[in-house]
Amino acid sequence: MSIRRRLGLGAVVLAFATAACTITLGEAPSESPAVSPDPSPSPVPTGPGSAAAAMARLCEAPKTGGGSGVTPEGPTPPAIASVERQVESVRHLRYTSHVAVNAVTQEQIDRRLTKNFDKTYPVDFYDRRSEAWGTIGVIPTGTSIRDALLEFQTGQVVGFYNPANKQLVYIGDTELSLTERFILAHELTHAIDDQHFGLGRLDSIAARCDDEAFTAGLGAIEGSAQFFASQVILRFPSDAAAGGGGDGGSLDGVPPFISNLQLWPYGAGMTFIHDLDARGGTALVDRALTTFPVSTEQIIHPERWPNDAPQPVDVPDLGPALGAGWRDLDVMTAGEVWLQLMLALRLDPGDAARAAAGWDGGLYRAWTDGSRTAVVLRTVWDSPDDAREFADAMARWIGEAAFVVPPEGARVDVGFATDASTLEAIRAAVD
């Protein structure tokens, strides 16, 4: 599926990025509890002034629709048909219809992905989110998320499958290198999964701007493609040389937080699918694609899928307490992976993972008066000890323009602002 999606949400185009390529599998994970019936996330407060109401008002759903270019018709080249049969073998499924495959150049891939960039990434939405993230400190002040995403995808995406028009495009030809076989198997796994489970369902999650649920669903989808493409390479070895599959581009101009978020569904998703396959075979994998995981916590900790749904979190409208002219700027669900990658920007990655591991729900809400910005990040945790561990980590992470409220039971509030007077005002409003 394509990396071309909103940061945390967007139109579903499933892609393979060169930086995500790996075919290494570790030992099978330990036994996990048996799976019980799928839960539904608890409802969140939705009344006037709630964060949910603000999120719905501020949400700009990506425009979806058909893909670009013309999908080639006709017989499948023998080398590609061979990979299709291998995918069917490892996936324990059969293609229900013909998959037309189009081999293109890196330049053509980039052109197709950027053609509708403005529709997928609305300018106003990302300008507002960039201001919120800059205030929090996960990206440098003044950074444009849209510009970073455009730079990320250029030269990085080397194949994509679009559920909207069933088009599969990849960099390669009929003489497949090892890398091209892996990329093709990855995208063909998307195609067979889509035919059986309807991966375009992720668009409805994107349309309601639920970043956490979208990222979790994408983790299951990309994890399946990574895992079964790896199985193709491992079970059907060939003498093909490595190489091919694009030039890899450069991530030098992309903030680490953004690139890490974009690449996360591949690695963590593959580990998740590996765990499910070890416990219940492809039938359990099929279940995760039938009912997507609802949180990145469930991807990171497969034993928590599907029973451990996150708690609802609300941040009330504190704009009036800040003064005249303050209005909502952005609202976003903040899951375990978002917090973990945030903490890892300034703390040891192991410490960051442990501090985020007790997550049970999270959301931030940001306000602006046009020149100043304030943000409140509210999280809830599995236990008061987990809350204290996160609060301690955040106290080490934040700078002068932020504060951590001492935990109240299992809840932790963190405030951020662009200036000292606004910081004091938001602190007083939170207290």
C-alpha positions in Angstrom: 0.0 0.0 0.0 1.2 3.5 -0.6 2.9 5.6 1.9 0.9 8.3 0.3 -1.5 8.9 3.1 -2.1 11.4 5.8 0.4 11.4 8.7 -1.7 9.0 10.7 -4.6 9.1 8.3 -5.4 9.3 4.6 -6.6 7.8 1.4 -5.7 4.2 1.1 -3.0 3.5 -1.5 -0.8 0.7 -0.2 2.9 1.0 -0.9 6.3 -0.4 -0.3 9.1 2.0 0.7 12.7 1.1 0.2 13.6 1.9 3.8 11.1 -0.7 5.0 12.7 -3.6 3.2 13.6 -6.5 5.5 13.2 -10.2 5.2 14.7 -11.1 8.6 12.5 -13.1 11.0 13.3 -13.9 14.6 12.1 -16.8 16.8 8.4 -17.4 17.1 7.0 -15.4 20.0 5.8 -16.9 23.2 2.3 -18.2 23.7 -0.3 -15.5 24.2 -3.8 -15.7 25.7 -6.5 -17.1 23.6 -8.5 -14.6 21.5 -12.0 -13.6 22.7 -14.7 -11.8 20.8 -13.8 -8.5 19.2 -14.6 -5.5 21.5 -15.8 -2.1 20.4 -14.0 0.9 21.7 -15.8 2.8 24.4 -17.7 5.9 23.3 -16.0 9.2 23.8 -17.7 12.4 25.0 -19.2 14.1 21.9 -21.1 17.1 23.2 -20.5 20.7 22.5 -17.0 21.8 23.7 -15.7 18.2 23.6 -12.5 17.2 21.9 -14.5 14.8 19.7 -16.7 17.6 18.5 -13.7 19.8 17.8 -12.0 16.9 15.9 -15.0 16.4 13.7 -15.2 20.1 13.0 -11.5 20.4 12.1 -11.2 17.2 10.2 -10.6 17.5 6.5 -11.0 14.0 5.1 -8.7 13.1 2.2 -10.3 13.0 -1.2 -10.4 9.4 -2.5 -11.2 8.0 -5.9 -9.6 6.3 -8.8 -5.9 6.0 -9.3 -3.7 7.6 -11.9 -2.5 6.0 -15.1 -3.9 3.1 -17.1 -3.7 -0.4 -15.7 -2.3 -2.7 -18.4 -4.5 -5.6 -19.6 -3.5 -8.9 -21.1 -1.6 -12.0 -19.9 0.6 -11.8 -16.9 4.3 -12.2 -17.7 5.5 -15.7 -16.6 8.0 -14.3 -14.0 5.2 -12.3 -12.3 2.7 -15.2 -12.5 5.3 -17.3 -10.7 5.4 -14.8 -7.8 1.6 -14.8 -7.8 1.5 -18.5 -7.3 4.1 -18.3 -4.5 2.0 -15.6 -2.7 -1.1 -17.8 -3.0 0.9 -20.7 -1.5 2.2 -18.8 1.6 -1.0 -16.8 2.1 -3.2 -19.9 1.9 -5.6 -17.9 -0.3 -6.4 -17.7 -4.1 -6.8 -14.6 -6.2 -10.5 -14.1 -7.0 -9.7 -12.0 -10.1 -6.9 -11.1 -12.4 -4.3 -8.7 -11.0 -2.9 -6.4 -13.7 0.7 -5.5 -12.9 2.4 -2.4 -14.3 6.2 -2.1 -14.1 7.4 1.5 -14.2 10.4 3.7 -13.4 11.1 5.6 -10.2 10.3 8.8 -11.9 6.9 7.5 -13.0 6.1 6.2 -9.4 7.0 9.7 -8.0 4.9 11.4 -10.6 1.8 9.3 -9.9 2.1 9.6 -6.1 2.5 13.4 -6.2 -0.2 14.1 -8.9 -3.0 14.4 -6.3 -0.9 15.4 -3.3 -2.9 18.5 -2.5 -6.1 16.4 -2.4 -4.6 13.8 -0.1 -2.8 16.4 2.1 -5.0 19.5 2.5 -2.9 22.6 3.0 -4.9 24.2 5.9 -5.1 20.9 7.8 -1.4 20.3 7.7 -0.5 23.9 8.4 -2.5 23.7 11.6 -1.0 20.3 12.5 2.5 21.5 11.8 2.0 24.4 14.3 0.7 22.0 17.0 3.6 19.5 16.5 6.1 22.3 16.4 4.7 23.6 19.7 4.9 20.2 21.3 8.5 19.8 20.0 8.3 16.6 17.9 9.3 18.5 14.8 11.4 21.7 14.6 9.4 25.0 14.8 8.5 26.2 11.3 8.6 22.7 9.8 5.9 21.9 7.2 4.6 18.3 7.6 3.3 18.4 4.0 6.7 19.3 2.7 8.4 16.6 4.7 5.9 14.0 3.5 6.4 15.0 -0.1 10.2 14.7 0.4 9.7 11.4 2.1 7.7 9.7 -0.6 9.9 11.0 -3.5 12.4 8.3 -4.2 11.3 6.1 -1.3 8.1 4.5 -2.6 9.0 1.8 -5.1 5.7 0.1 -5.5 2.0 0.6 -4.6 -1.4 -1.1 -4.8 -4.5 1.0 -5.0 -7.7 -0.7 -3.8 -9.8 2.0 -5.5 -8.9 0.9 -9.0 -7.2 -2.5 -8.2 -4.0 -1.2 -9.8 -0.6 -2.6 -8.8 2.4 -0.6 -9.9 6.0 -1.4 -9.0 9.6 -0.7 -10.1 10.8 -3.7 -12.0 10.5 -5.8 -15.2 10.1 -9.4 -16.2 13.7 -10.2 -15.1 13.2 -9.9 -11.4 16.0 -9.2 -9.0 15.7 -10.5 -5.4 14.6 -7.0 -4.2 12.1 -6.7 -7.0 10.7 -10.1 -6.2 10.2 -9.0 -2.6 8.5 -5.7 -3.6 6.3 -7.5 -6.0 5.3 -10.2 -3.5 4.6 -7.4 -1.0 2.2 -5.6 -3.4 0.7 -8.9 -4.6 -0.1 -9.7 -0.9 -1.9 -6.4 -0.7 -3.9 -7.4 -3.8 -4.9 -10.8 -2.5 -5.7 -9.4 0.9 -7.9 -6.7 -0.7 -9.8 -9.2 -2.8 -10.7 -11.2 0.3 -11.0 -8.6 3.0 -11.6 -5.2 1.4 -8.7 -3.1 2.5 -10.4 0.1 1.3 -12.3 0.0 4.5 -9.4 1.9 6.0 -10.7 5.0 4.1 -13.7 5.2 6.4 -11.3 5.4 9.4 -9.3 8.1 7.6 -12.5 10.1 6.9 -13.2 10.5 10.6 -9.6 11.6 11.3 -8.9 8.8 13.8 -5.1 8.8 13.5 -4.6 6.0 16.1 -7.1 3.6 14.6 -5.8 4.3 11.1 -2.2 3.7 12.0 -3.2 0.4 13.7 -5.1 -0.8 10.7 -2.3 0.1 8.4 0.1 -1.8 10.7 -2.0 -5.0 10.2 -2.2 -4.4 6.4 1.5 -3.6 5.9 2.6 -6.2 8.4 0.7 -8.9 6.4 2.5 -7.8 3.2 5.9 -7.7 4.8 5.5 -11.1 6.5 4.2 -13.0 3.5 6.6 -11.4 1.1 9.3 -12.6 3.4 7.8 -16.0 3.3 8.0 -16.0 -0.5 11.7 -15.2 -0.4 12.4 -17.8 2.3 10.3 -20.6 0.9 11.1 -20.1 -2.7 14.8 -19.2 -2.9 16.2 -18.2 -6.3 19.6 -17.3 -7.8 18.5 -13.8 -8.7 20.9 -11.1 -7.8 20.0 -8.5 -5.2 19.5 -4.9 -6.3 16.9 -3.0 -8.3 13.8 -1.5 -6.8 14.6 2.2 -6.9 17.4 4.4 -5.8 16.1 4.7 -2.2 16.0 8.5 -2.2 17.2 10.4 0.9 15.6 11.1 4.2 18.1 13.8 5.2 15.5 16.6 5.0 12.7 14.7 6.8 12.4 15.1 10.5 13.1 11.8 12.3 9.7 11.8 14.0 7.9 11.9 10.7 10.1 9.3 8.9 9.8 7.0 11.9 6.0 7.3 12.0 5.8 6.6 8.3 8.0 3.5 8.5 6.6 2.1 11.7 3.7 0.1 10.2 6.1 -2.1 8.3 8.4 -3.3 11.0 6.0 -3.3 14.0 3.2 -4.6 11.7 5.4 -7.5 10.5 6.1 -8.5 14.1 2.4 -8.4 14.9 1.5 -10.6 12.0 4.4 -13.0 12.8 2.9 -13.4 16.3 -0.6 -14.1 15.0 0.7 -16.6 12.4 2.8 -18.4 15.1 -0.3 -18.7 17.4 -3.1 -19.4 14.9 -1.8 -19.5 11.4 -3.2 -17.6 8.5 -6.7 -17.9 10.0 -5.8 -15.6 12.8 -4.1 -13.2 10.4 -7.3 -13.2 8.3 -9.2 -12.2 11.4 -7.0 -9.2 12.0 -7.7 -8.0 8.5 -11.4 -8.6 8.8 -11.6 -6.6 12.0 -8.6 -4.2 12.2 -6.7 -3.6 15.5 -8.1 -0.5 17.1 -4.8 0.9 18.6 -1.1 0.8 18.0 -0.9 -0.7 21.5 -2.5 -3.9 20.0 0.1 -3.9 17.3 3.1 -3.4 19.7 1.7 -5.9 22.2 -0.1 -8.6 20.1 -1.4 -10.3 23.2 -3.6 -7.3 23.8 -5.4 -7.8 20.6 -8.4 -7.8 20.3 -9.6 -7.5 23.9 -7.7 -4.4 25.2 -9.5 -1.4 23.6 -8.4 2.1 24.7 -10.2 4.2 27.1 -12.0 7.3 25.8 -10.2 10.6 26.5 -11.5 14.1 26.4 -9.9 17.5 26.7 -12.5 20.2 27.3 -12.4 23.5 25.4 -9.9 25.6 27.3 -9.8 28.4 24.7 -12.1 30.7 26.6 -9.9 30.5 29.7 -6.9 31.6 27.5 -8.7 34.9 26.5 -10.6 36.5 23.7 -9.9 35.3 20.2 -8.6 31.8 21.1 -10.0 29.0 19.0 -9.3 25.3 18.3 -6.3 24.6 16.1 -6.0 20.8 16.1 -7.1 17.7 17.8 -5.5 14.3 17.4 -5.5 10.9 19.1 -2.1 10.1 20.5 -1.4 6.4 20.8 1.4 4.3 22.2 3.5 4.5 19.1 3.1 8.3 18.8 4.2 8.7 22.5 7.0 6.2 22.2 8.5 7.8 19.1 8.1 11.2 20.7 10.0 10.2 23.8 12.7 8.4 21.8 13.6 11.8 20.2 15.3 12.8 23.4 15.5 9.7 25.6 17.0 6.3 25.3 14.8 4.2 23.0 14.4 1.4 25.5 13.4 3.9 28.2 10.9 5.5 25.8 9.3 2.1 25.0 9.0 1.2 28.6 7.5 4.6 29.5 4.9 4.3 26.7 4.0 0.7 27.3 1.3 1.2 29.9 -0.7 3.4 27.6 -4.5 3.1 27.7 -5.7 6.1 25.8 -4.5 9.5 24.7 -5.4 12.7 22.9 -4.0 16.2 22.4 -6.0 19.4 21.8 -4.4 22.6 20.6 -5.6 26.3 20.5 -4.4 29.5 18.9 -5.2 33.2 18.8 -3.5 33.6 15.5 0.0 34.3 16.8 0.3 32.1 19.9 -0.4 28.4 20.4 -1.2 26.2 23.5 -1.5 22.4 23.6 -2.7 20.0 26.2 -1.8 16.3 25.9 -4.0 14.1 28.1 -3.2 10.4 28.5 -4.6 7.6 30.6 -2.7 4.5 31.7 -3.2 1.0 32.9 -2.2 1.8 36.4 -1.0 4.7 38.6 2.5 3.2 38.4 2.4 3.4 34.6 1.2 7.0 34.8 4.0 7.9 37.1 6.6 6.3 34.8 5.3 8.3 31.8 5.1 11.5 33.8 8.7 11.0 35.0 9.8 10.4 31.4 7.9 13.5 30.1 9.5 15.6 32.9 12.9 14.6 31.5 11.8 15.2 27.9 10.1 18.6 28.0 11.8 22.0 27.7 11.0 25.3 29.4 7.9 25.9 27.3 6.0 22.9 28.8 4.9 21.4 32.1 3.8 18.0 33.5 0.9 17.9 35.9 1.5 15.4 38.7 -0.5 12.3 37.9 -4.0 12.0 39.2 -4.5 8.3 39.6 -3.9 6.9 36.1 -4.2 10.2 34.2 -1.3 12.4 33.1 -1.7 15.9 31.6 1.2 17.7 29.8 1.0 21.3 28.6 2.9 23.1 25.9 2.9 26.7 24.7 4.8 29.0 22.4 5.5 31.6 25.1 5.7 32.0 28.8 2.5 33.9 29.4 0.5 31.4 27.4 2.1 28.5 29.2 1.0 30.0 32.6 -2.5 30.5 31.3 -2.9 27.0 30.1 -1.3 25.6 33.3 -3.9 27.5 35.3 -6.7 26.3 33.0 -5.6 22.7 33.4 -5.2 22.9 37.1 
